[in-house]
Amino acid sequence: MSDVRSDFLRFVAVVFAVDVLGLGLWQVLPPETSIRTAVLFGTLVVAPLLGFLLVYAPAASEAG
């Protein structure tokens, strides 16, 4: 059970780090640029995907 908890905490840490990075970039960009919206929505999509790929994908490839 501790493996599940450890993996989940690593997943949350990766998602949080990517979100902080994306929101920091979003805040730096000027409000009148359209890229600002793309960065915001991209961060919301990329963060969980990157978290999954970094935490759970290696374990799945080892099991197979």
mmJSON file of the N, C-alpha and C atoms, coordinates in Angstrom:
{"data_MODEL":{"atom_site":{
"group_PDB":["ATOM","ATOM","ATOM","ATOM","ATOM","ATOM","ATOM","ATOM","ATOM","ATOM","ATOM","ATOM","ATOM","ATOM","ATOM","ATOM","ATOM","ATOM","ATOM","ATOM","ATOM","ATOM","ATOM","ATOM","ATOM","ATOM","ATOM","ATOM","ATOM","ATOM","ATOM","ATOM","ATOM","ATOM","ATOM","ATOM","ATOM","ATOM","ATOM","ATOM","ATOM","ATOM","ATOM","ATOM","ATOM","ATOM","ATOM","ATOM","ATOM","ATOM","ATOM","ATOM","ATOM","ATOM","ATOM","ATOM","ATOM","ATOM","ATOM","ATOM","ATOM","ATOM","ATOM","ATOM","ATOM","ATOM","ATOM","ATOM","ATOM","ATOM","ATOM","ATOM","ATOM","ATOM","ATOM","ATOM","ATOM","ATOM","ATOM","ATOM","ATOM","ATOM","ATOM","ATOM","ATOM","ATOM","ATOM","ATOM","ATOM","ATOM","ATOM","ATOM","ATOM","ATOM","ATOM","ATOM","ATOM","ATOM","ATOM","ATOM","ATOM","ATOM","ATOM","ATOM","ATOM","ATOM","ATOM","ATOM","ATOM","ATOM","ATOM","ATOM","ATOM","ATOM","ATOM","ATOM","ATOM","ATOM","ATOM","ATOM","ATOM","ATOM","ATOM","ATOM","ATOM","ATOM","ATOM","ATOM","ATOM","ATOM","ATOM","ATOM","ATOM","ATOM","ATOM","ATOM","ATOM","ATOM","ATOM","ATOM","ATOM","ATOM","ATOM","ATOM","ATOM","ATOM","ATOM","ATOM","ATOM","ATOM","ATOM","ATOM","ATOM","ATOM","ATOM","ATOM","ATOM","ATOM","ATOM","ATOM","ATOM","ATOM","ATOM","ATOM","ATOM","ATOM","ATOM","ATOM","ATOM","ATOM","ATOM","ATOM","ATOM","ATOM","ATOM","ATOM","ATOM","ATOM","ATOM","ATOM","ATOM","ATOM","ATOM","ATOM","ATOM","ATOM","ATOM","ATOM","ATOM","ATOM","ATOM","ATOM"],
"id":[1,2,3,4,5,6,7,8,9,10,11,12,13,14,15,16,17,18,19,20,21,22,23,24,25,26,27,28,29,30,31,32,33,34,35,36,37,38,39,40,41,42,43,44,45,46,47,48,49,50,51,52,53,54,55,56,57,58,59,60,61,62,63,64,65,66,67,68,69,70,71,72,73,74,75,76,77,78,79,80,81,82,83,84,85,86,87,88,89,90,91,92,93,94,95,96,97,98,99,100,101,102,103,104,105,106,107,108,109,110,111,112,113,114,115,116,117,118,119,120,121,122,123,124,125,126,127,128,129,130,131,132,133,134,135,136,137,138,139,140,141,142,143,144,145,146,147,148,149,150,151,152,153,154,155,156,157,158,159,160,161,162,163,164,165,166,167,168,169,170,171,172,173,174,175,176,177,178,179,180,181,182,183,184,185,186,187,188,189,190,191,192],
"type_symbol":["N","C","C","N","C","C","N","C","C","N","C","C","N","C","C","N","C","C","N","C","C","N","C","C","N","C","C","N","C","C","N","C","C","N","C","C","N","C","C","N","C","C","N","C","C","N","C","C","N","C","C","N","C","C","N","C","C","N","C","C","N","C","C","N","C","C","N","C","C","N","C","C","N","C","C","N","C","C","N","C","C","N","C","C","N","C","C","N","C","C","N","C","C","N","C","C","N","C","C","N","C","C","N","C","C","N","C","C","N","C","C","N","C","C","N","C","C","N","C","C","N","C","C","N","C","C","N","C","C","N","C","C","N","C","C","N","C","C","N","C","C","N","C","C","N","C","C","N","C","C","N","C","C","N","C","C","N","C","C","N","C","C","N","C","C","N","C","C","N","C","C","N","C","C","N","C","C","N","C","C","N","C","C","N","C","C","N","C","C","N","C","C"],
"label_atom_id":["N","CA","C","N","CA","C","N","CA","C","N","CA","C","N","CA","C","N","CA","C","N","CA","C","N","CA","C","N","CA","C","N","CA","C","N","CA","C","N","CA","C","N","CA","C","N","CA","C","N","CA","C","N","CA","C","N","CA","C","N","CA","C","N","CA","C","N","CA","C","N","CA","C","N","CA","C","N","CA","C","N","CA","C","N","CA","C","N","CA","C","N","CA","C","N","CA","C","N","CA","C","N","CA","C","N","CA","C","N","CA","C","N","CA","C","N","CA","C","N","CA","C","N","CA","C","N","CA","C","N","CA","C","N","CA","C","N","CA","C","N","CA","C","N","CA","C","N","CA","C","N","CA","C","N","CA","C","N","CA","C","N","CA","C","N","CA","C","N","CA","C","N","CA","C","N","CA","C","N","CA","C","N","CA","C","N","CA","C","N","CA","C","N","CA","C","N","CA","C","N","CA","C","N","CA","C","N","CA","C","N","CA","C","N","CA","C","N","CA","C","N","CA","C"],
"label_alt_id":[null,null,null,null,null,null,null,null,null,null,null,null,null,null,null,null,null,null,null,null,null,null,null,null,null,null,null,null,null,null,null,null,null,null,null,null,null,null,null,null,null,null,null,null,null,null,null,null,null,null,null,null,null,null,null,null,null,null,null,null,null,null,null,null,null,null,null,null,null,null,null,null,null,null,null,null,null,null,null,null,null,null,null,null,null,null,null,null,null,null,null,null,null,null,null,null,null,null,null,null,null,null,null,null,null,null,null,null,null,null,null,null,null,null,null,null,null,null,null,null,null,null,null,null,null,null,null,null,null,null,null,null,null,null,null,null,null,null,null,null,null,null,null,null,null,null,null,null,null,null,null,null,null,null,null,null,null,null,null,null,null,null,null,null,null,null,null,null,null,null,null,null,null,null,null,null,null,null,null,null,null,null,null,null,null,null,null,null,null,null,null,null],
"label_comp_id":["MET","MET","MET","SER","SER","SER","ASP","ASP","ASP","VAL","VAL","VAL","ARG","ARG","ARG","SER","SER","SER","ASP","ASP","ASP","PHE","PHE","PHE","LEU","LEU","LEU","ARG","ARG","ARG","PHE","PHE","PHE","VAL","VAL","VAL","ALA","ALA","ALA","VAL","VAL","VAL","VAL","VAL","VAL","PHE","PHE","PHE","ALA","ALA","ALA","VAL","VAL","VAL","ASP","ASP","ASP","VAL","VAL","VAL","LEU","LEU","LEU","GLY","GLY","GLY","LEU","LEU","LEU","GLY","GLY","GLY","LEU","LEU","LEU","TRP","TRP","TRP","GLN","GLN","GLN","VAL","VAL","VAL","LEU","LEU","LEU","PRO","PRO","PRO","PRO","PRO","PRO","GLU","GLU","GLU","THR","THR","THR","SER","SER","SER","ILE","ILE","ILE","ARG","ARG","ARG","THR","THR","THR","ALA","ALA","ALA","VAL","VAL","VAL","LEU","LEU","LEU","PHE","PHE","PHE","GLY","GLY","GLY","THR","THR","THR","LEU","LEU","LEU","VAL","VAL","VAL","VAL","VAL","VAL","ALA","ALA","ALA","PRO","PRO","PRO","LEU","LEU","LEU","LEU","LEU","LEU","GLY","GLY","GLY","PHE","PHE","PHE","LEU","LEU","LEU","LEU","LEU","LEU","VAL","VAL","VAL","TYR","TYR","TYR","ALA","ALA","ALA","PRO","PRO","PRO","ALA","ALA","ALA","ALA","ALA","ALA","SER","SER","SER","GLU","GLU","GLU","ALA","ALA","ALA","GLY","GLY","GLY"],
"label_asym_id":["A","A","A","A","A","A","A","A","A","A","A","A","A","A","A","A","A","A","A","A","A","A","A","A","A","A","A","A","A","A","A","A","A","A","A","A","A","A","A","A","A","A","A","A","A","A","A","A","A","A","A","A","A","A","A","A","A","A","A","A","A","A","A","A","A","A","A","A","A","A","A","A","A","A","A","A","A","A","A","A","A","A","A","A","A","A","A","A","A","A","A","A","A","A","A","A","A","A","A","A","A","A","A","A","A","A","A","A","A","A","A","A","A","A","A","A","A","A","A","A","A","A","A","A","A","A","A","A","A","A","A","A","A","A","A","A","A","A","A","A","A","A","A","A","A","A","A","A","A","A","A","A","A","A","A","A","A","A","A","A","A","A","A","A","A","A","A","A","A","A","A","A","A","A","A","A","A","A","A","A","A","A","A","A","A","A","A","A","A","A","A","A"],
"label_entity_id":["1","1","1","1","1","1","1","1","1","1","1","1","1","1","1","1","1","1","1","1","1","1","1","1","1","1","1","1","1","1","1","1","1","1","1","1","1","1","1","1","1","1","1","1","1","1","1","1","1","1","1","1","1","1","1","1","1","1","1","1","1","1","1","1","1","1","1","1","1","1","1","1","1","1","1","1","1","1","1","1","1","1","1","1","1","1","1","1","1","1","1","1","1","1","1","1","1","1","1","1","1","1","1","1","1","1","1","1","1","1","1","1","1","1","1","1","1","1","1","1","1","1","1","1","1","1","1","1","1","1","1","1","1","1","1","1","1","1","1","1","1","1","1","1","1","1","1","1","1","1","1","1","1","1","1","1","1","1","1","1","1","1","1","1","1","1","1","1","1","1","1","1","1","1","1","1","1","1","1","1","1","1","1","1","1","1","1","1","1","1","1","1"],
"label_seq_id":[1,1,1,2,2,2,3,3,3,4,4,4,5,5,5,6,6,6,7,7,7,8,8,8,9,9,9,10,10,10,11,11,11,12,12,12,13,13,13,14,14,14,15,15,15,16,16,16,17,17,17,18,18,18,19,19,19,20,20,20,21,21,21,22,22,22,23,23,23,24,24,24,25,25,25,26,26,26,27,27,27,28,28,28,29,29,29,30,30,30,31,31,31,32,32,32,33,33,33,34,34,34,35,35,35,36,36,36,37,37,37,38,38,38,39,39,39,40,40,40,41,41,41,42,42,42,43,43,43,44,44,44,45,45,45,46,46,46,47,47,47,48,48,48,49,49,49,50,50,50,51,51,51,52,52,52,53,53,53,54,54,54,55,55,55,56,56,56,57,57,57,58,58,58,59,59,59,60,60,60,61,61,61,62,62,62,63,63,63,64,64,64],
"pdbx_PDB_ins_code":[null,null,null,null,null,null,null,null,null,null,null,null,null,null,null,null,null,null,null,null,null,null,null,null,null,null,null,null,null,null,null,null,null,null,null,null,null,null,null,null,null,null,null,null,null,null,null,null,null,null,null,null,null,null,null,null,null,null,null,null,null,null,null,null,null,null,null,null,null,null,null,null,null,null,null,null,null,null,null,null,null,null,null,null,null,null,null,null,null,null,null,null,null,null,null,null,null,null,null,null,null,null,null,null,null,null,null,null,null,null,null,null,null,null,null,null,null,null,null,null,null,null,null,null,null,null,null,null,null,null,null,null,null,null,null,null,null,null,null,null,null,null,null,null,null,null,null,null,null,null,null,null,null,null,null,null,null,null,null,null,null,null,null,null,null,null,null,null,null,null,null,null,null,null,null,null,null,null,null,null,null,null,null,null,null,null,null,null,null,null,null,null],
"Cartn_x":[0.818,0.0,0.856,2.062,2.891,3.405,3.537,3.912,2.856,1.61,0.507,0.535,0.724,0.76,1.968,3.105,4.317,4.161,3.617,3.394,2.397,1.356,0.353,0.936,1.749,2.372,3.351,4.078,4.965,4.159,3.025,2.151,1.641,1.184,0.677,1.795,2.993,4.119,4.467,4.462,4.762,3.674,2.414,1.309,1.384,1.644,1.743,2.896,4.056,5.22,4.953,4.335,4.026,2.991,1.999,0.995,1.623,2.504,3.161,4.001,4.725,5.533,4.658,3.57,2.674,1.96,1.515,0.833,1.807,3.055,4.066,4.331,4.425,4.598,3.377,2.192,0.951,0.919,1.391,1.37,2.365,3.474,4.504,4.086,3.334,2.933,1.988,2.073,1.166,-0.287,-1.253,-2.659,-3.251,-2.724,-3.334,-2.894,-2.04,-1.596,-2.521,-2.75,-3.624,-2.902,-1.582,-0.818,-1.047,-1.441,-1.675,-2.779,-3.84,-4.925,-4.457,-3.672,-3.155,-2.244,-1.442,-0.566,-1.393,-2.455,-3.298,-3.977,-4.619,-5.296,-4.301,-3.17,-2.146,-1.591,-1.422,-0.933,-1.917,-3.196,-4.206,-4.261,-3.9,-3.903,-2.572,-1.48,-0.152,0.243,-0.15,0.287,-0.101,-1.37,-1.684,-1.077,-0.978,-0.385,1.092,1.81,3.222,3.398,2.524,2.577,2.387,1.437,1.192,2.393,2.936,4.055,5.31,5.533,6.731,6.602,5.38,5.21,4.72,3.645,3.003,3.457,3.892,4.307,5.532,6.561,7.703,7.314,6.435,6.0,5.206,4.41,3.626,4.531,5.573,6.472,7.315,7.639,8.377,7.518,6.22,5.317,5.05,5.164,4.807,5.866],
"Cartn_y":[-1.203,0.0,1.259,1.169,2.365,2.726,1.73,2.025,2.884,2.561,3.335,4.755,4.885,6.219,7.016,6.37,7.026,7.489,6.618,6.991,8.136,8.079,9.143,10.48,10.46,11.699,12.249,11.356,11.811,12.407,11.782,12.299,13.693,13.859,15.169,16.206,15.822,16.76,17.206,16.274,16.635,17.548,17.215,18.041,19.44,19.506,20.805,21.63,21.0,21.719,22.252,21.447,21.899,23.017,22.9,23.965,25.276,25.204,26.42,27.05,26.234,26.746,27.394,26.72,27.26,28.521,28.55,29.745,30.907,30.598,31.647,32.249,31.4,31.883,32.675,32.19,32.885,34.284,34.412,35.698,36.684,36.178,37.041,37.604,36.82,37.257,38.448,39.352,40.5,40.065,40.737,40.327,40.388,41.21,41.362,40.297,39.357,38.315,37.105,36.495,35.32,34.069,34.095,32.943,32.705,33.737,33.629,32.609,32.632,31.666,30.258,30.137,28.826,28.25,29.089,28.624,28.136,28.859,28.47,27.121,26.97,25.71,24.583,24.919,23.911,23.359,24.231,23.789,22.821,23.115,22.241,20.875,20.801,19.521,18.792,19.522,18.912,18.414,19.099,18.733,17.3,16.9,15.511,14.491,14.852,13.933,13.699,14.758,14.642,13.89,14.158,13.425,11.936,11.571,10.157,9.529,10.227,9.666,9.509,10.418,10.341,9.348,9.158,8.323,6.926,6.818,5.527,4.784,5.474,4.794,3.904,4.341,3.427,2.159,2.27,1.089,0.149,0.694,-0.142,-0.854,-0.194,-0.816,-1.914,-1.766,-2.797,-4.025,-3.828,-4.943,-5.803,-5.2,-5.913,-6.743],
"Cartn_z":[0.0,0.0,0.0,0.554,0.59,-0.804,-1.698,-3.083,-3.761,-3.52,-4.115,-3.579,-2.292,-1.689,-2.193,-2.272,-2.748,-4.199,-5.044,-6.448,-6.561,-5.762,-5.819,-5.372,-4.328,-3.86,-4.887,-5.562,-6.642,-7.787,-8.133,-9.186,-8.824,-7.605,-7.157,-7.181,-6.78,-6.781,-8.198,-9.148,-10.545,-11.099,-10.857,-11.355,-10.741,-9.462,-8.787,-9.349,-9.568,-10.097,-11.501,-12.351,-13.713,-13.671,-12.803,-12.677,-12.204,-11.229,-10.734,-11.839,-12.581,-13.681,-14.755,-15.131,-16.149,-15.699,-14.461,-13.967,-13.787,-13.452,-13.384,-14.756,-15.763,-17.13,-17.581,-17.229,-17.581,-16.977,-15.758,-15.064,-15.681,-16.203,-16.772,-18.134,-18.894,-20.237,-20.166,-21.142,-21.149,-21.372,-20.722,-20.802,-22.213,-23.084,-24.413,-25.411,-25.012,-25.942,-25.868,-27.02,-27.053,-26.571,-26.575,-26.102,-24.617,-23.92,-22.473,-22.176,-22.952,-22.772,-23.126,-24.179,-24.568,-23.491,-22.861,-21.78,-20.599,-20.275,-19.144,-19.389,-20.538,-20.827,-21.099,-21.71,-21.938,-20.648,-19.664,-18.36,-17.712,-17.83,-17.222,-17.887,-19.161,-19.88,-19.705,-19.794,-19.785,-18.4,-17.35,-15.998,-15.618,-15.734,-15.372,-16.338,-17.609,-18.576,-18.266,-17.988,-17.65,-16.327,-15.366,-14.104,-14.304,-15.147,-15.433,-16.13,-17.125,-17.877,-17.02,-16.098,-15.264,-14.112,-13.607,-12.412,-12.759,-13.537,-13.744,-14.99,-16.023,-17.254,-17.059,-16.332,-16.111,-15.354,-14.4,-13.64,-14.538,-15.431,-16.343,-17.343,-17.792,-18.758,-18.095,-16.811,-16.097,-15.84,-15.659,-15.353,-16.588,-17.766,-18.991,-19.591],
"occupancy":[1.0,1.0,1.0,1.0,1.0,1.0,1.0,1.0,1.0,1.0,1.0,1.0,1.0,1.0,1.0,1.0,1.0,1.0,1.0,1.0,1.0,1.0,1.0,1.0,1.0,1.0,1.0,1.0,1.0,1.0,1.0,1.0,1.0,1.0,1.0,1.0,1.0,1.0,1.0,1.0,1.0,1.0,1.0,1.0,1.0,1.0,1.0,1.0,1.0,1.0,1.0,1.0,1.0,1.0,1.0,1.0,1.0,1.0,1.0,1.0,1.0,1.0,1.0,1.0,1.0,1.0,1.0,1.0,1.0,1.0,1.0,1.0,1.0,1.0,1.0,1.0,1.0,1.0,1.0,1.0,1.0,1.0,1.0,1.0,1.0,1.0,1.0,1.0,1.0,1.0,1.0,1.0,1.0,1.0,1.0,1.0,1.0,1.0,1.0,1.0,1.0,1.0,1.0,1.0,1.0,1.0,1.0,1.0,1.0,1.0,1.0,1.0,1.0,1.0,1.0,1.0,1.0,1.0,1.0,1.0,1.0,1.0,1.0,1.0,1.0,1.0,1.0,1.0,1.0,1.0,1.0,1.0,1.0,1.0,1.0,1.0,1.0,1.0,1.0,1.0,1.0,1.0,1.0,1.0,1.0,1.0,1.0,1.0,1.0,1.0,1.0,1.0,1.0,1.0,1.0,1.0,1.0,1.0,1.0,1.0,1.0,1.0,1.0,1.0,1.0,1.0,1.0,1.0,1.0,1.0,1.0,1.0,1.0,1.0,1.0,1.0,1.0,1.0,1.0,1.0,1.0,1.0,1.0,1.0,1.0,1.0,1.0,1.0,1.0,1.0,1.0,1.0],
"B_iso_or_equiv":[0.0,0.0,0.0,0.0,0.0,0.0,0.0,0.0,0.0,0.0,0.0,0.0,0.0,0.0,0.0,0.0,0.0,0.0,0.0,0.0,0.0,0.0,0.0,0.0,0.0,0.0,0.0,0.0,0.0,0.0,0.0,0.0,0.0,0.0,0.0,0.0,0.0,0.0,0.0,0.0,0.0,0.0,0.0,0.0,0.0,0.0,0.0,0.0,0.0,0.0,0.0,0.0,0.0,0.0,0.0,0.0,0.0,0.0,0.0,0.0,0.0,0.0,0.0,0.0,0.0,0.0,0.0,0.0,0.0,0.0,0.0,0.0,0.0,0.0,0.0,0.0,0.0,0.0,0.0,0.0,0.0,0.0,0.0,0.0,0.0,0.0,0.0,0.0,0.0,0.0,0.0,0.0,0.0,0.0,0.0,0.0,0.0,0.0,0.0,0.0,0.0,0.0,0.0,0.0,0.0,0.0,0.0,0.0,0.0,0.0,0.0,0.0,0.0,0.0,0.0,0.0,0.0,0.0,0.0,0.0,0.0,0.0,0.0,0.0,0.0,0.0,0.0,0.0,0.0,0.0,0.0,0.0,0.0,0.0,0.0,0.0,0.0,0.0,0.0,0.0,0.0,0.0,0.0,0.0,0.0,0.0,0.0,0.0,0.0,0.0,0.0,0.0,0.0,0.0,0.0,0.0,0.0,0.0,0.0,0.0,0.0,0.0,0.0,0.0,0.0,0.0,0.0,0.0,0.0,0.0,0.0,0.0,0.0,0.0,0.0,0.0,0.0,0.0,0.0,0.0,0.0,0.0,0.0,0.0,0.0,0.0,0.0,0.0,0.0,0.0,0.0,0.0],
"pdbx_formal_charge":[null,null,null,null,null,null,null,null,null,null,null,null,null,null,null,null,null,null,null,null,null,null,null,null,null,null,null,null,null,null,null,null,null,null,null,null,null,null,null,null,null,null,null,null,null,null,null,null,null,null,null,null,null,null,null,null,null,null,null,null,null,null,null,null,null,null,null,null,null,null,null,null,null,null,null,null,null,null,null,null,null,null,null,null,null,null,null,null,null,null,null,null,null,null,null,null,null,null,null,null,null,null,null,null,null,null,null,null,null,null,null,null,null,null,null,null,null,null,null,null,null,null,null,null,null,null,null,null,null,null,null,null,null,null,null,null,null,null,null,null,null,null,null,null,null,null,null,null,null,null,null,null,null,null,null,null,null,null,null,null,null,null,null,null,null,null,null,null,null,null,null,null,null,null,null,null,null,null,null,null,null,null,null,null,null,null,null,null,null,null,null,null],
"auth_seq_id":[1,1,1,2,2,2,3,3,3,4,4,4,5,5,5,6,6,6,7,7,7,8,8,8,9,9,9,10,10,10,11,11,11,12,12,12,13,13,13,14,14,14,15,15,15,16,16,16,17,17,17,18,18,18,19,19,19,20,20,20,21,21,21,22,22,22,23,23,23,24,24,24,25,25,25,26,26,26,27,27,27,28,28,28,29,29,29,30,30,30,31,31,31,32,32,32,33,33,33,34,34,34,35,35,35,36,36,36,37,37,37,38,38,38,39,39,39,40,40,40,41,41,41,42,42,42,43,43,43,44,44,44,45,45,45,46,46,46,47,47,47,48,48,48,49,49,49,50,50,50,51,51,51,52,52,52,53,53,53,54,54,54,55,55,55,56,56,56,57,57,57,58,58,58,59,59,59,60,60,60,61,61,61,62,62,62,63,63,63,64,64,64],
"auth_comp_id":["MET","MET","MET","SER","SER","SER","ASP","ASP","ASP","VAL","VAL","VAL","ARG","ARG","ARG","SER","SER","SER","ASP","ASP","ASP","PHE","PHE","PHE","LEU","LEU","LEU","ARG","ARG","ARG","PHE","PHE","PHE","VAL","VAL","VAL","ALA","ALA","ALA","VAL","VAL","VAL","VAL","VAL","VAL","PHE","PHE","PHE","ALA","ALA","ALA","VAL","VAL","VAL","ASP","ASP","ASP","VAL","VAL","VAL","LEU","LEU","LEU","GLY","GLY","GLY","LEU","LEU","LEU","GLY","GLY","GLY","LEU","LEU","LEU","TRP","TRP","TRP","GLN","GLN","GLN","VAL","VAL","VAL","LEU","LEU","LEU","PRO","PRO","PRO","PRO","PRO","PRO","GLU","GLU","GLU","THR","THR","THR","SER","SER","SER","ILE","ILE","ILE","ARG","ARG","ARG","THR","THR","THR","ALA","ALA","ALA","VAL","VAL","VAL","LEU","LEU","LEU","PHE","PHE","PHE","GLY","GLY","GLY","THR","THR","THR","LEU","LEU","LEU","VAL","VAL","VAL","VAL","VAL","VAL","ALA","ALA","ALA","PRO","PRO","PRO","LEU","LEU","LEU","LEU","LEU","LEU","GLY","GLY","GLY","PHE","PHE","PHE","LEU","LEU","LEU","LEU","LEU","LEU","VAL","VAL","VAL","TYR","TYR","TYR","ALA","ALA","ALA","PRO","PRO","PRO","ALA","ALA","ALA","ALA","ALA","ALA","SER","SER","SER","GLU","GLU","GLU","ALA","ALA","ALA","GLY","GLY","GLY"],
"auth_asym_id":["A","A","A","A","A","A","A","A","A","A","A","A","A","A","A","A","A","A","A","A","A","A","A","A","A","A","A","A","A","A","A","A","A","A","A","A","A","A","A","A","A","A","A","A","A","A","A","A","A","A","A","A","A","A","A","A","A","A","A","A","A","A","A","A","A","A","A","A","A","A","A","A","A","A","A","A","A","A","A","A","A","A","A","A","A","A","A","A","A","A","A","A","A","A","A","A","A","A","A","A","A","A","A","A","A","A","A","A","A","A","A","A","A","A","A","A","A","A","A","A","A","A","A","A","A","A","A","A","A","A","A","A","A","A","A","A","A","A","A","A","A","A","A","A","A","A","A","A","A","A","A","A","A","A","A","A","A","A","A","A","A","A","A","A","A","A","A","A","A","A","A","A","A","A","A","A","A","A","A","A","A","A","A","A","A","A","A","A","A","A","A","A"],
"auth_atom_id":["N","CA","C","N","CA","C","N","CA","C","N","CA","C","N","CA","C","N","CA","C","N","CA","C","N","CA","C","N","CA","C","N","CA","C","N","CA","C","N","CA","C","N","CA","C","N","CA","C","N","CA","C","N","CA","C","N","CA","C","N","CA","C","N","CA","C","N","CA","C","N","CA","C","N","CA","C","N","CA","C","N","CA","C","N","CA","C","N","CA","C","N","CA","C","N","CA","C","N","CA","C","N","CA","C","N","CA","C","N","CA","C","N","CA","C","N","CA","C","N","CA","C","N","CA","C","N","CA","C","N","CA","C","N","CA","C","N","CA","C","N","CA","C","N","CA","C","N","CA","C","N","CA","C","N","CA","C","N","CA","C","N","CA","C","N","CA","C","N","CA","C","N","CA","C","N","CA","C","N","CA","C","N","CA","C","N","CA","C","N","CA","C","N","CA","C","N","CA","C","N","CA","C","N","CA","C","N","CA","C","N","CA","C","N","CA","C","N","CA","C","N","CA","C"],
"pdbx_PDB_model_num":[1,1,1,1,1,1,1,1,1,1,1,1,1,1,1,1,1,1,1,1,1,1,1,1,1,1,1,1,1,1,1,1,1,1,1,1,1,1,1,1,1,1,1,1,1,1,1,1,1,1,1,1,1,1,1,1,1,1,1,1,1,1,1,1,1,1,1,1,1,1,1,1,1,1,1,1,1,1,1,1,1,1,1,1,1,1,1,1,1,1,1,1,1,1,1,1,1,1,1,1,1,1,1,1,1,1,1,1,1,1,1,1,1,1,1,1,1,1,1,1,1,1,1,1,1,1,1,1,1,1,1,1,1,1,1,1,1,1,1,1,1,1,1,1,1,1,1,1,1,1,1,1,1,1,1,1,1,1,1,1,1,1,1,1,1,1,1,1,1,1,1,1,1,1,1,1,1,1,1,1,1,1,1,1,1,1,1,1,1,1,1,1]
}}}
